[in-house]
Amino acid sequence: MERIIFTLIISLFSWPILSQQKGFSEKGLLQLKIDVLECKSMAKIASYGNSDSNKYLCKAVSASDKFSSNIKNAEASQKNLLKYKESIGKIYAAIALGASYSYSPVFLTENAFPRIYAYKNGVESLIFPPLIHDNIFNSLRLNTKEMASRSVSDILLPIFSKVFSDIKTSIKYIGFSVVYGSKDFSNEYSSPNYDYILIVMPTSVAMNFTSGFITDQEAVNKSDIYIYPYGGEIRKTNLTLQ
């Protein structure tokens, strides 16, 4: 009995450490969830053709200009972004370039800023706000894995491939994500449900990927993949590109 109690105590004290080693802290994961839910809400509004959505969304190709003009309005908790201002500006330019190669247009929430998270043993990491995929997938033609794979191949990897061509940063991990919708097109009254996928890639891997030293699948395998499916919770997963 004493041994069991001792084991439980050790587990409780080590849980926050293990959580950080695996990825996000509990607080970080909660913040991520809040950001994603807000983004899903914006995507839902936009899918209804609501003109008000134009007030909150901007094309990813103009993200660099938006960041430059809005960084002065960053929350107090995000003032530490200023030390990475130059790198972030260049990364937003890479997002714009990557977005221009995408399967379809992608959007960003108007005043969204990247967030700095403590990731894996508290390492300072940069996670960019979710992109919104302008395409709605047909759930009768594609399954969940195929939609996730398409979103990664068509949107996220083209961005990662442009990121580190001329950027030097001390950030160890960088994350890009996308919210994408799907619905049953045989039902004219159905509305889209939205899923989310995030790739957190070590910058060393991103540099090799940008330089063409590793394949798309190798880059994915060396990264952490998180999904937040409709009606589910955020969880870590593996992804085989289709």
Order of alpha helices (4+ residues) and beta strands (2+ residues): alpha-alpha-beta-alpha-alpha-beta-beta-beta-beta-alpha-alpha-beta-beta-alpha-alpha-beta-beta
